[in-house]
Amino acid sequence: MRRGIAWFSALVLTACSGSSSTATLYRNSPLGTATRVHWATFDAKESDPSYNMNNCLMAARLLNANMTASAVQVGRTRSPGVGFWCEPGSFRENGSIPTTFPEAYPTDT
């Protein structure tokens, strides 16, 4: 009986813990395009292992689109080497910087 309760408890705890992998949102700036600035960490416990990365990528696309729109609004062009991007795992101070930064606003289609 105790073994059954312990097994059931372990099963419930495992199911509740989720299995999503952590994703980190980074940004650089015109003052330091080679600098990796930590912007956000996505670490929700969900059953879908791509949940955090999908949300991080959506945020990065939206923030990049906003950077472009903000530049256009004041009559400038966006600095092409500056933007937001996502990487799997927790924040790492060292690593590569992307050369392109995809952007998109959400749509109803």
N, CA, C and O atoms as CSV, one atom per row, in Angstrom:
chain,resi,resn,atom,element,x,y,z
A,1,MET,N,N,0.821,-1.197,0.000
A,1,MET,CA,C,0.000,0.000,0.000
A,1,MET,C,C,0.867,1.264,0.000
A,1,MET,O,O,0.625,2.190,-0.773
A,2,ARG,N,N,1.888,1.291,0.883
A,2,ARG,CA,C,2.762,2.460,0.935
A,2,ARG,C,C,3.498,2.657,-0.382
A,2,ARG,O,O,3.663,3.780,-0.857
A,3,ARG,N,N,3.935,1.550,-0.960
A,3,ARG,CA,C,4.635,1.623,-2.234
A,3,ARG,C,C,3.732,2.230,-3.305
A,3,ARG,O,O,4.192,3.032,-4.117
A,4,GLY,N,N,2.463,1.860,-3.313
A,4,GLY,CA,C,1.497,2.397,-4.273
A,4,GLY,C,C,1.278,3.886,-4.087
A,4,GLY,O,O,1.201,4.632,-5.064
A,5,ILE,N,N,1.178,4.325,-2.834
A,5,ILE,CA,C,0.994,5.751,-2.551
A,5,ILE,C,C,2.237,6.532,-2.970
A,5,ILE,O,O,2.128,7.602,-3.569
A,6,ALA,N,N,3.408,6.002,-2.659
A,6,ALA,CA,C,4.652,6.678,-3.036
A,6,ALA,C,C,4.773,6.773,-4.555
A,6,ALA,O,O,5.172,7.815,-5.076
A,7,TRP,N,N,4.434,5.704,-5.272
A,7,TRP,CA,C,4.511,5.716,-6.733
A,7,TRP,C,C,3.541,6.731,-7.309
A,7,TRP,O,O,3.896,7.493,-8.209
A,8,PHE,N,N,2.295,6.746,-6.785
A,8,PHE,CA,C,1.283,7.684,-7.268
A,8,PHE,C,C,1.720,9.124,-6.998
A,8,PHE,O,O,1.554,9.986,-7.861
A,9,SER,N,N,2.273,9.397,-5.818
A,9,SER,CA,C,2.743,10.743,-5.473
A,9,SER,C,C,3.855,11.195,-6.411
A,9,SER,O,O,3.873,12.343,-6.854
A,10,ALA,N,N,4.782,10.292,-6.713
A,10,ALA,CA,C,5.882,10.622,-7.632
A,10,ALA,C,C,5.341,10.927,-9.021
A,10,ALA,O,O,5.817,11.850,-9.681
A,11,LEU,N,N,4.356,10.164,-9.469
A,11,LEU,CA,C,3.746,10.379,-10.785
A,11,LEU,C,C,3.077,11.742,-10.853
A,11,LEU,O,O,3.248,12.465,-11.835
A,12,VAL,N,N,2.319,12.103,-9.827
A,12,VAL,CA,C,1.639,13.393,-9.796
A,12,VAL,C,C,2.646,14.536,-9.773
A,12,VAL,O,O,2.467,15.514,-10.498
A,13,LEU,N,N,3.687,14.444,-8.971
A,13,LEU,CA,C,4.692,15.500,-8.904
A,13,LEU,C,C,5.414,15.664,-10.231
A,13,LEU,O,O,5.702,16.787,-10.646
A,14,THR,N,N,5.707,14.567,-10.896
A,14,THR,CA,C,6.360,14.635,-12.197
A,14,THR,C,C,5.462,15.308,-13.215
A,14,THR,O,O,5.926,16.135,-14.000
A,15,ALA,N,N,4.190,14.969,-13.214
A,15,ALA,CA,C,3.246,15.546,-14.167
A,15,ALA,C,C,3.072,17.043,-13.929
A,15,ALA,O,O,2.896,17.801,-14.882
A,16,CYS,N,N,3.119,17.471,-12.689
A,16,CYS,CA,C,2.924,18.883,-12.366
A,16,CYS,C,C,4.168,19.727,-12.611
A,16,CYS,O,O,4.072,20.945,-12.758
A,17,SER,N,N,5.318,19.097,-12.656
A,17,SER,CA,C,6.551,19.870,-12.776
A,17,SER,C,C,6.771,20.409,-14.180
A,17,SER,O,O,7.526,21.367,-14.342
A,18,GLY,N,N,6.146,19.838,-15.199
A,18,GLY,CA,C,6.326,20.298,-16.568
A,18,GLY,C,C,7.698,19.932,-17.097
A,18,GLY,O,O,8.541,19.418,-16.361
A,19,SER,N,N,7.921,20.196,-18.369
A,19,SER,CA,C,9.196,19.829,-18.950
A,19,SER,C,C,9.732,20.896,-19.893
A,19,SER,O,O,10.612,20.609,-20.705
A,20,SER,N,N,9.221,22.121,-19.803
A,20,SER,CA,C,9.670,23.169,-20.715
A,20,SER,C,C,11.118,23.522,-20.453
A,20,SER,O,O,11.572,23.549,-19.309
A,21,SER,N,N,11.821,23.786,-21.507
A,21,SER,CA,C,13.207,24.217,-21.416
A,21,SER,C,C,13.252,25.731,-21.280
A,21,SER,O,O,12.406,26.436,-21.829
A,22,THR,N,N,14.229,26.221,-20.557
A,22,THR,CA,C,14.408,27.651,-20.364
A,22,THR,C,C,14.891,28.300,-21.658
A,22,THR,O,O,15.674,27.711,-22.404
A,23,ALA,N,N,14.418,29.515,-21.914
A,23,ALA,CA,C,14.872,30.315,-23.051
A,23,ALA,C,C,15.210,31.704,-22.528
A,23,ALA,O,O,14.556,32.202,-21.612
A,24,THR,N,N,16.227,32.326,-23.105
A,24,THR,CA,C,16.658,33.650,-22.662
A,24,THR,C,C,16.584,34.631,-23.819
A,24,THR,O,O,17.008,34.333,-24.936
A,25,LEU,N,N,16.035,35.812,-23.532
A,25,LEU,CA,C,15.930,36.904,-24.499
A,25,LEU,C,C,17.083,37.866,-24.252
A,25,LEU,O,O,17.282,38.345,-23.136
A,26,TYR,N,N,17.838,38.141,-25.306
A,26,TYR,CA,C,19.005,39.037,-25.250
A,26,TYR,C,C,18.757,40.266,-26.108
A,26,TYR,O,O,17.866,40.294,-26.956
A,27,ARG,N,N,19.576,41.282,-25.857
A,27,ARG,CA,C,19.572,42.489,-26.676
A,27,ARG,C,C,20.980,43.054,-26.692
A,27,ARG,O,O,21.733,42.889,-25.732
A,28,ASN,N,N,21.333,43.714,-27.774
A,28,ASN,CA,C,22.573,44.478,-27.808
A,28,ASN,C,C,22.190,45.938,-28.025
A,28,ASN,O,O,21.004,46.266,-27.995
A,29,SER,N,N,23.150,46.811,-28.239
A,29,SER,CA,C,22.821,48.229,-28.430
A,29,SER,C,C,23.783,48.869,-29.408
A,29,SER,O,O,24.842,48.309,-29.692
A,30,PRO,N,N,23.427,50.044,-29.932
A,30,PRO,CA,C,24.336,50.749,-30.846
A,30,PRO,C,C,25.664,51.104,-30.177
A,30,PRO,O,O,26.677,51.271,-30.855
A,31,LEU,N,N,25.660,51.217,-28.859
A,31,LEU,CA,C,26.884,51.565,-28.131
A,31,LEU,C,C,27.782,50.359,-27.902
A,31,LEU,O,O,28.960,50.510,-27.577
A,32,GLY,N,N,27.229,49.165,-28.072
A,32,GLY,CA,C,28.005,47.948,-27.872
A,32,GLY,C,C,27.343,46.778,-28.564
A,32,GLY,O,O,26.726,45.932,-27.916
A,33,THR,N,N,27.472,46.727,-29.894
A,33,THR,CA,C,26.780,45.673,-30.639
A,33,THR,C,C,27.298,44.281,-30.307
A,33,THR,O,O,26.619,43.294,-30.588
A,34,ALA,N,N,28.486,44.178,-29.717
A,34,ALA,CA,C,29.035,42.873,-29.342
A,34,ALA,C,C,28.693,42.501,-27.897
A,34,ALA,O,O,29.120,41.455,-27.409
A,35,THR,N,N,27.929,43.349,-27.217
A,35,THR,CA,C,27.557,43.091,-25.827
A,35,THR,C,C,26.226,42.365,-25.766
A,35,THR,O,O,25.259,42.763,-26.417
A,36,ARG,N,N,26.182,41.309,-24.989
A,36,ARG,CA,C,24.963,40.515,-24.799
A,36,ARG,C,C,24.281,40.978,-23.508
A,36,ARG,O,O,24.761,40.697,-22.410
A,37,VAL,N,N,23.173,41.679,-23.647
A,37,VAL,CA,C,22.441,42.184,-22.492
A,37,VAL,C,C,21.271,41.255,-22.201
A,37,VAL,O,O,20.472,40.962,-23.091
A,38,HIS,N,N,21.169,40.793,-20.965
A,38,HIS,CA,C,20.054,39.943,-20.554
A,38,HIS,C,C,18.797,40.803,-20.474
A,38,HIS,O,O,18.776,41.817,-19.777
A,39,TRP,N,N,17.751,40.395,-21.191
A,39,TRP,CA,C,16.500,41.153,-21.205
A,39,TRP,C,C,15.415,40.424,-20.427
A,39,TRP,O,O,14.679,41.037,-19.653
A,40,ALA,N,N,15.314,39.087,-20.636
A,40,ALA,CA,C,14.280,38.307,-19.937
A,40,ALA,C,C,14.638,36.825,-19.981
A,40,ALA,O,O,15.360,36.367,-20.866
A,41,THR,N,N,14.116,36.093,-19.008
A,41,THR,CA,C,14.243,34.648,-18.986
A,41,THR,C,C,12.852,34.044,-18.998
A,41,THR,O,O,11.992,34.433,-18.207
A,42,PHE,N,N,12.631,33.101,-19.889
A,42,PHE,CA,C,11.359,32.393,-19.996
A,42,PHE,C,C,11.580,31.000,-19.422
A,42,PHE,O,O,12.287,30.183,-20.012
A,43,ASP,N,N,10.975,30.732,-18.272
A,43,ASP,CA,C,11.206,29.444,-17.622
A,43,ASP,C,C,9.934,28.858,-16.996
A,43,ASP,O,O,9.981,28.226,-15.941
A,44,ALA,N,N,8.807,29.081,-17.664
A,44,ALA,CA,C,7.544,28.519,-17.177
A,44,ALA,C,C,7.582,26.995,-17.252
A,44,ALA,O,O,8.198,26.424,-18.152
A,45,LYS,N,N,6.932,26.357,-16.317
A,45,LYS,CA,C,6.840,24.896,-16.310
A,45,LYS,C,C,5.584,24.495,-17.080
A,45,LYS,O,O,4.477,24.583,-16.550
A,46,GLU,N,N,5.747,24.065,-18.302
A,46,GLU,CA,C,4.644,23.650,-19.162
A,46,GLU,C,C,4.949,22.285,-19.747
A,46,GLU,O,O,6.105,21.865,-19.789
A,47,SER,N,N,3.918,21.596,-20.195
A,47,SER,CA,C,4.127,20.260,-20.764
A,47,SER,C,C,4.761,20.313,-22.155
A,47,SER,O,O,5.404,19.350,-22.574
A,48,ASP,N,N,4.591,21.415,-22.870
A,48,ASP,CA,C,5.177,21.567,-24.199
A,48,ASP,C,C,6.623,22.049,-24.054
A,48,ASP,O,O,6.842,23.163,-23.577
A,49,PRO,N,N,7.614,21.248,-24.451
A,49,PRO,CA,C,9.014,21.646,-24.258
A,49,PRO,C,C,9.423,22.885,-25.060
A,49,PRO,O,O,10.452,23.490,-24.757
A,50,SER,N,N,8.652,23.272,-26.065
A,50,SER,CA,C,9.005,24.458,-26.853
A,50,SER,C,C,8.233,25.709,-26.402
A,50,SER,O,O,8.366,26.769,-27.013
A,51,TYR,N,N,7.443,25.592,-25.355
A,51,TYR,CA,C,6.605,26.701,-24.883
A,51,TYR,C,C,7.429,27.967,-24.608
A,51,TYR,O,O,7.090,29.042,-25.102
A,52,ASN,N,N,8.494,27.848,-23.833
A,52,ASN,CA,C,9.289,29.022,-23.474
A,52,ASN,C,C,10.003,29.617,-24.674
A,52,ASN,O,O,10.035,30.839,-24.824
A,53,MET,N,N,10.572,28.788,-25.527
A,53,MET,CA,C,11.267,29.311,-26.705
A,53,MET,C,C,10.282,29.996,-27.653
A,53,MET,O,O,10.592,31.052,-28.204
A,54,ASN,N,N,9.111,29.413,-27.847
A,54,ASN,CA,C,8.105,30.041,-28.719
A,54,ASN,C,C,7.706,31.414,-28.193
A,54,ASN,O,O,7.581,32.359,-28.972
A,55,ASN,N,N,7.504,31.538,-26.885
A,55,ASN,CA,C,7.149,32.838,-26.309
A,55,ASN,C,C,8.301,33.820,-26.401
A,55,ASN,O,O,8.079,35.004,-26.655
A,56,CYS,N,N,9.510,33.363,-26.203
A,56,CYS,CA,C,10.681,34.224,-26.322
A,56,CYS,C,C,10.815,34.753,-27.754
A,56,CYS,O,O,11.042,35.945,-27.962
A,57,LEU,N,N,10.673,33.862,-28.735
A,57,LEU,CA,C,10.788,34.270,-30.140
A,57,LEU,C,C,9.697,35.265,-30.527
A,57,LEU,O,O,9.949,36.207,-31.277
A,58,MET,N,N,8.484,35.053,-30.012
A,58,MET,CA,C,7.398,35.988,-30.286
A,58,MET,C,C,7.727,37.367,-29.707
A,58,MET,O,O,7.516,38.384,-30.369
A,59,ALA,N,N,8.237,37.405,-28.491
A,59,ALA,CA,C,8.615,38.679,-27.865
A,59,ALA,C,C,9.733,39.358,-28.653
A,59,ALA,O,O,9.689,40.569,-28.868
A,60,ALA,N,N,10.730,38.595,-29.083
A,60,ALA,CA,C,11.850,39.167,-29.838
A,60,ALA,C,C,11.361,39.777,-31.155
A,60,ALA,O,O,11.757,40.889,-31.505
A,61,ARG,N,N,10.505,39.058,-31.886
A,61,ARG,CA,C,9.975,39.590,-33.159
A,61,ARG,C,C,9.193,40.881,-32.925
A,61,ARG,O,O,9.339,41.840,-33.682
A,62,LEU,N,N,8.375,40.908,-31.895
A,62,LEU,CA,C,7.582,42.094,-31.582
A,62,LEU,C,C,8.473,43.275,-31.180
A,62,LEU,O,O,8.261,44.397,-31.639
A,63,LEU,N,N,9.461,43.025,-30.331
A,63,LEU,CA,C,10.365,44.100,-29.910
A,63,LEU,C,C,11.196,44.624,-31.079
A,63,LEU,O,O,11.438,45.828,-31.162
A,64,ASN,N,N,11.637,43.753,-31.979
A,64,ASN,CA,C,12.384,44.194,-33.159
A,64,ASN,C,C,11.501,45.028,-34.085
A,64,ASN,O,O,11.954,46.035,-34.629
A,65,ALA,N,N,10.244,44.616,-34.267
A,65,ALA,CA,C,9.316,45.393,-35.094
A,65,ALA,C,C,9.067,46.759,-34.462
A,65,ALA,O,O,8.950,47.761,-35.168
A,66,ASN,N,N,8.986,46.799,-33.145
A,66,ASN,CA,C,8.777,48.062,-32.452
A,66,ASN,C,C,9.984,48.983,-32.606
A,66,ASN,O,O,9.828,50.196,-32.742
A,67,MET,N,N,11.192,48.407,-32.586
A,67,MET,CA,C,12.392,49.228,-32.799
A,67,MET,C,C,12.371,49.876,-34.181
A,67,MET,O,O,12.716,51.048,-34.327
A,68,THR,N,N,11.964,49.106,-35.197
A,68,THR,CA,C,11.873,49.646,-36.558
A,68,THR,C,C,10.819,50.735,-36.632
A,68,THR,O,O,11.072,51.803,-37.190
A,69,ALA,N,N,9.639,50.482,-36.078
A,69,ALA,CA,C,8.548,51.460,-36.110
A,69,ALA,C,C,8.934,52.741,-35.369
A,69,ALA,O,O,8.604,53.840,-35.816
A,70,SER,N,N,9.618,52.605,-34.259
A,70,SER,CA,C,10.043,53.786,-33.492
A,70,SER,C,C,11.041,54.627,-34.269
A,70,SER,O,O,10.975,55.856,-34.249
A,71,ALA,N,N,11.956,53.971,-34.947
A,71,ALA,CA,C,12.939,54.702,-35.764
A,71,ALA,C,C,12.257,55.437,-36.909
A,71,ALA,O,O,12.557,56.601,-37.172
A,72,VAL,N,N,11.344,54.761,-37.585
A,72,VAL,CA,C,10.621,55.370,-38.714
A,72,VAL,C,C,9.810,56.571,-38.237
A,72,VAL,O,O,9.735,57.590,-38.924
A,73,GLN,N,N,9.214,56.449,-37.079
A,73,GLN,CA,C,8.379,57.530,-36.543
A,73,GLN,C,C,9.159,58.824,-36.345
A,73,GLN,O,O,8.591,59.909,-36.469
A,74,VAL,N,N,10.444,58.725,-36.041
A,74,VAL,CA,C,11.257,59.942,-35.853
A,74,VAL,C,C,12.137,60.232,-37.067
A,74,VAL,O,O,13.066,61.036,-36.984
A,75,GLY,N,N,11.845,59.573,-38.202
A,75,GLY,CA,C,12.555,59.862,-39.439
A,75,GLY,C,C,13.930,59.246,-39.560
A,75,GLY,O,O,14.770,59.755,-40.303
A,76,ARG,N,N,14.174,58.178,-38.858
A,76,ARG,CA,C,15.471,57.497,-38.919
A,76,ARG,C,C,15.296,56.085,-39.431
A,76,ARG,O,O,14.179,55.586,-39.569
A,77,THR,N,N,16.424,55.450,-39.711
A,77,THR,CA,C,16.391,54.024,-40.024
A,77,THR,C,C,16.956,53.272,-38.839
A,77,THR,O,O,17.831,53.758,-38.123
A,78,ARG,N,N,16.442,52.095,-38.656
A,78,ARG,CA,C,16.897,51.270,-37.534
A,78,ARG,C,C,18.321,50.792,-37.789
A,78,ARG,O,O,18.673,50.431,-38.912
A,79,SER,N,N,19.122,50.793,-36.754
A,79,SER,CA,C,20.478,50.275,-36.853
A,79,SER,C,C,20.408,48.780,-37.153
A,79,SER,O,O,19.859,48.023,-36.352
A,80,PRO,N,N,20.951,48.335,-38.290
A,80,PRO,CA,C,20.773,46.938,-38.700
A,80,PRO,C,C,21.484,45.912,-37.813
A,80,PRO,O,O,21.105,44.741,-37.825
A,81,GLY,N,N,22.479,46.304,-37.063
A,81,GLY,CA,C,23.226,45.361,-36.235
A,81,GLY,C,C,22.751,45.303,-34.793
A,81,GLY,O,O,23.427,44.743,-33.930
A,82,VAL,N,N,21.577,45.888,-34.534
A,82,VAL,CA,C,21.075,45.965,-33.163
A,82,VAL,C,C,19.691,45.338,-33.091
A,82,VAL,O,O,18.843,45.583,-33.949
A,83,GLY,N,N,19.468,44.529,-32.064
A,83,GLY,CA,C,18.144,43.947,-31.909
A,83,GLY,C,C,18.056,42.948,-30.776
A,83,GLY,O,O,18.951,42.833,-29.940
A,84,PHE,N,N,16.942,42.227,-30.778
A,84,PHE,CA,C,16.632,41.214,-29.775
A,84,PHE,C,C,16.740,39.832,-30.406
A,84,PHE,O,O,16.445,39.667,-31.589
A,85,TRP,N,N,17.159,38.842,-29.628
A,85,TRP,CA,C,17.206,37.463,-30.085
A,85,TRP,C,C,17.075,36.527,-28.899
A,85,TRP,O,O,17.245,36.937,-27.751
A,86,CYS,N,N,16.772,35.266,-29.180
A,86,CYS,CA,C,16.581,34.260,-28.132
A,86,CYS,C,C,17.599,33.141,-28.278
A,86,CYS,O,O,18.056,32.816,-29.374
A,87,GLU,N,N,17.933,32.570,-27.139
A,87,GLU,CA,C,18.796,31.393,-27.100
A,87,GLU,C,C,18.248,30.420,-26.070
A,87,GLU,O,O,17.668,30.835,-25.068
A,88,PRO,N,N,18.430,29.124,-26.312
A,88,PRO,CA,C,18.003,28.153,-25.298
A,88,PRO,C,C,18.908,28.227,-24.069
A,88,PRO,O,O,20.092,28.548,-24.173
A,89,GLY,N,N,18.338,27.927,-22.918
A,89,GLY,CA,C,19.116,27.895,-21.688
A,89,GLY,C,C,19.081,29.205,-20.929
A,89,GLY,O,O,18.426,30.165,-21.336
A,90,SER,N,N,19.794,29.226,-19.823
A,90,SER,CA,C,19.890,30.415,-18.977
A,90,SER,C,C,20.883,31.403,-19.563
A,90,SER,O,O,21.622,31.079,-20.493
A,91,PHE,N,N,20.895,32.618,-19.009
A,91,PHE,CA,C,21.770,33.680,-19.490
A,91,PHE,C,C,23.233,33.247,-19.498
A,91,PHE,O,O,23.737,32.649,-18.547
A,92,ARG,N,N,23.894,33.572,-20.609
A,92,ARG,CA,C,25.338,33.359,-20.738
A,92,ARG,C,C,25.959,34.682,-21.193
A,92,ARG,O,O,25.513,35.285,-22.169
A,93,GLU,N,N,26.966,35.112,-20.492
A,93,GLU,CA,C,27.606,36.382,-20.808
A,93,GLU,C,C,28.352,36.325,-22.138
A,93,GLU,O,O,28.441,37.331,-22.843
A,94,ASN,N,N,28.886,35.161,-22.483
A,94,ASN,CA,C,29.649,35.025,-23.717
A,94,ASN,C,C,28.869,34.214,-24.741
A,94,ASN,O,O,28.123,33.296,-24.401
A,95,GLY,N,N,29.060,34.578,-25.995
A,95,GLY,CA,C,28.403,33.882,-27.091
A,95,GLY,C,C,28.346,34.776,-28.307
A,95,GLY,O,O,28.777,35.929,-28.272
A,96,SER,N,N,27.817,34.242,-29.366
A,96,SER,CA,C,27.758,35.004,-30.615
A,96,SER,C,C,26.550,35.939,-30.621
A,96,SER,O,O,25.597,35.768,-29.861
A,97,ILE,N,N,26.624,36.923,-31.498
A,97,ILE,CA,C,25.537,37.881,-31.707
A,97,ILE,C,C,25.012,37.646,-33.118
A,97,ILE,O,O,25.804,37.596,-34.059
A,98,PRO,N,N,23.694,37.500,-33.293
A,98,PRO,CA,C,23.158,37.295,-34.643
A,98,PRO,C,C,23.433,38.503,-35.550
A,98,PRO,O,O,23.686,39.609,-35.071
A,99,THR,N,N,23.381,38.272,-36.841
A,99,THR,CA,C,23.575,39.361,-37.792
A,99,THR,C,C,22.244,39.892,-38.318
A,99,THR,O,O,22.197,40.968,-38.915
A,100,THR,N,N,21.173,39.148,-38.100
A,100,THR,CA,C,19.834,39.605,-38.484
A,100,THR,C,C,18.894,39.414,-37.303
A,100,THR,O,O,19.116,38.559,-36.446
A,101,PHE,N,N,17.841,40.225,-37.273
A,101,PHE,CA,C,16.893,40.201,-36.181
A,101,PHE,C,C,15.479,40.196,-36.752
A,101,PHE,O,O,14.938,41.257,-37.067
A,102,PRO,N,N,14.873,39.014,-36.891
A,102,PRO,CA,C,13.524,38.923,-37.462
A,102,PRO,C,C,12.527,39.767,-36.673
A,102,PRO,O,O,12.628,39.905,-35.454
A,103,GLU,N,N,11.573,40.319,-37.395
A,103,GLU,CA,C,10.569,41.158,-36.759
A,103,GLU,C,C,9.189,40.885,-37.342
A,103,GLU,O,O,9.056,40.543,-38.517
A,104,ALA,N,N,8.170,41.038,-36.513
A,104,ALA,CA,C,6.777,40.878,-36.954
A,104,ALA,C,C,5.849,41.345,-35.854
A,104,ALA,O,O,6.111,41.148,-34.668
A,105,TYR,N,N,4.750,41.974,-36.273
A,105,TYR,CA,C,3.669,42.275,-35.342
A,105,TYR,C,C,2.655,41.154,-35.441
A,105,TYR,O,O,2.509,40.558,-36.508
A,106,PRO,N,N,1.950,40.849,-34.365
A,106,PRO,CA,C,0.918,39.801,-34.438
A,106,PRO,C,C,-0.173,40.188,-35.444
A,106,PRO,O,O,-0.468,41.367,-35.643
A,107,THR,N,N,-0.744,39.195,-36.054
A,107,THR,CA,C,-1.832,39.422,-37.008
A,107,THR,C,C,-3.009,38.540,-36.640
A,107,THR,O,O,-2.879,37.610,-35.844
A,108,ASP,N,N,-4.158,38.838,-37.224
A,108,ASP,CA,C,-5.367,38.047,-36.980
A,108,ASP,C,C,-5.460,36.868,-37.928
A,108,ASP,O,O,-6.363,36.044,-37.789
A,109,THR,N,N,-4.545,36.761,-38.896
A,109,THR,CA,C,-4.639,35.667,-39.861
A,109,THR,C,C,-3.655,34.583,-39.551
A,109,THR,O,O,-3.595,33.581,-40.264
